[in-house]
Amino acid sequence: MSYRRITKHLNDKGITTHRGNKWGITGNSVYSVLKRHKERENRLTDMQREYKPVWGKMKVIWERNPD
């Protein structure tokens, strides 16, 4: 379904936005909600991913200051 068709369907069923308003005619609000949902799913997937440790070439050298 297109975003405009989803918007019309939601408004016809009386389903409002989280603020209690009707959905916009152009379908931009439906697009935004679906976009944010996809971004959230991607973030949750990345948080659960196990990463292999990568060792760098950094060295720690202890030098004593002459007194």
Backbone bond lengths (Angstrom), bond angles and torsions (degrees), N, CA, C in turn:
res aa  C-N    CA-C-N  psi(-1)  N-CA   C-N-CA  omega(-1)  CA-C   N-CA-C  phi
1 M - - - 1.459 - - 1.531 109.35 -
2 S 1.301 114.50 148.83 1.461 118.72 177.56 1.532 109.24 -80.39
3 Y 1.334 115.50 165.60 1.459 120.00 -179.71 1.529 111.02 -64.29
4 R 1.316 117.11 -37.60 1.475 119.86 178.91 1.528 110.93 -66.96
5 R 1.324 116.47 -38.74 1.464 120.05 179.56 1.538 110.30 -67.27
6 I 1.329 116.61 -39.80 1.467 120.08 177.02 1.520 109.75 -63.28
7 T 1.352 116.22 -42.61 1.468 120.92 178.00 1.520 111.21 -59.31
8 K 1.318 117.04 -46.58 1.475 120.87 179.49 1.522 110.65 -62.52
9 H 1.326 117.06 -41.84 1.462 121.31 179.77 1.538 111.16 -62.70
10 L 1.330 116.89 -44.66 1.469 120.51 179.81 1.525 111.04 -64.06
11 N 1.334 116.71 -43.35 1.469 119.93 179.29 1.533 111.38 -66.42
12 D 1.340 117.78 -38.45 1.470 120.79 178.96 1.527 111.17 -65.55
13 K 1.328 117.37 -35.52 1.472 121.64 179.58 1.523 112.46 -80.88
14 G 1.335 117.42 -7.92 1.457 120.88 178.83 1.520 113.36 81.06
15 I 1.326 116.99 17.87 1.467 121.01 178.46 1.520 107.25 -85.39
16 T 1.318 116.38 123.18 1.462 121.16 -176.26 1.529 110.43 -102.31
17 T 1.332 114.52 170.89 1.458 120.54 176.23 1.527 108.87 -72.55
18 H 1.328 116.83 176.80 1.463 119.71 -179.29 1.525 112.04 -65.07
19 R 1.316 117.82 -18.14 1.462 121.58 177.42 1.529 112.39 -94.63
20 G 1.318 116.76 -1.41 1.455 120.40 178.40 1.517 114.20 89.65
21 N 1.313 118.12 10.78 1.470 122.12 179.94 1.518 110.50 -94.90
22 K 1.336 115.13 165.72 1.464 119.86 172.91 1.517 108.80 -75.36
23 W 1.331 115.79 157.05 1.455 121.50 177.68 1.518 109.02 -74.10
24 G 1.333 117.95 145.87 1.460 122.96 -179.09 1.520 111.69 -65.25
25 I 1.307 116.84 151.13 1.465 122.42 -175.39 1.526 111.69 -68.30
26 T 1.325 117.36 -35.37 1.468 120.47 -173.88 1.522 113.17 -74.26
27 G 1.307 118.55 -19.18 1.459 121.01 -179.21 1.510 113.43 91.34
28 N 1.330 117.71 1.73 1.462 120.61 -179.61 1.519 112.41 -63.22
29 S 1.312 117.11 -35.61 1.463 119.61 -178.98 1.526 111.00 -68.78
30 V 1.321 117.46 -37.01 1.467 121.00 176.48 1.523 109.43 -65.75
31 Y 1.323 116.52 -42.46 1.460 120.98 177.22 1.527 110.64 -58.64
32 S 1.337 116.73 -44.51 1.464 121.05 -178.55 1.522 111.72 -63.56
33 V 1.318 116.94 -41.85 1.458 120.64 179.37 1.526 110.83 -63.58
34 L 1.325 116.70 -44.86 1.460 120.49 179.59 1.530 111.47 -66.98
35 K 1.324 117.24 -36.16 1.456 121.36 178.11 1.529 110.62 -65.12
36 R 1.343 116.66 -46.46 1.470 120.15 179.04 1.519 111.13 -63.30
37 H 1.336 117.16 -36.60 1.463 120.67 178.30 1.531 110.47 -63.72
38 K 1.316 116.68 -43.67 1.469 120.46 179.35 1.529 110.97 -64.62
39 E 1.332 117.17 -41.78 1.465 120.69 177.75 1.519 111.39 -61.78
40 R 1.340 116.71 -40.69 1.465 120.76 179.09 1.523 111.06 -64.91
41 E 1.328 116.71 -43.05 1.469 120.30 178.26 1.527 110.60 -60.71
42 N 1.331 117.04 -40.98 1.462 120.47 178.45 1.521 111.73 -64.97
43 R 1.353 117.38 -40.35 1.467 120.70 177.93 1.511 111.10 -63.00
44 L 1.340 117.27 -43.64 1.462 120.53 -179.70 1.524 111.46 -65.16
45 T 1.317 116.71 -37.81 1.462 120.35 177.14 1.518 110.82 -64.42
46 D 1.340 116.85 -42.97 1.458 120.48 179.28 1.527 111.91 -66.11
47 M 1.330 117.07 -34.29 1.468 120.08 179.47 1.521 111.39 -67.49
48 Q 1.314 118.44 -31.18 1.455 121.97 -176.90 1.522 112.67 -88.77
49 R 1.314 117.22 -8.11 1.461 121.25 -178.63 1.526 109.69 -70.59
50 E 1.315 116.22 142.57 1.458 121.65 176.76 1.518 107.78 -97.43
51 Y 1.310 116.36 126.20 1.448 121.69 -179.19 1.523 109.94 -103.79
52 K 1.328 115.66 142.85 1.455 120.46 175.29 1.525 108.15 -78.25
53 P 1.335 117.24 140.59 1.472 118.24 176.95 1.529 110.84 -69.34
54 V 1.295 115.73 141.13 1.457 121.70 178.96 1.521 107.05 -118.64
55 W 1.302 115.65 123.12 1.459 120.50 -179.47 1.517 109.35 -92.25
56 G 1.312 115.56 129.81 1.453 121.27 178.03 1.520 111.33 -87.69
57 K 1.323 116.46 -175.91 1.459 121.95 -178.78 1.525 111.48 -103.22
58 M 1.318 117.19 22.69 1.447 121.15 -178.50 1.528 109.82 -74.00
59 K 1.341 117.10 140.20 1.456 122.32 177.80 1.523 108.65 -120.15
60 V 1.309 115.13 147.49 1.457 120.92 173.38 1.525 106.56 -109.43
61 I 1.317 116.97 119.72 1.462 122.03 -179.33 1.520 107.64 -117.50
62 W 1.308 116.15 124.90 1.455 122.05 178.04 1.525 108.41 -95.13
63 E 1.294 116.41 118.13 1.453 120.99 177.15 1.510 108.51 -118.37
64 R 1.277 114.75 137.40 1.463 120.05 179.71 1.533 109.28 -92.99
65 N 1.327 115.82 129.47 1.469 119.71 178.27 1.525 109.55 -73.86
66 P 1.321 117.63 132.04 1.478 118.38 176.89 1.526 109.40 -70.61
67 D 1.333 115.16 136.56 1.480 120.31 -179.72 1.494 112.34 -86.24
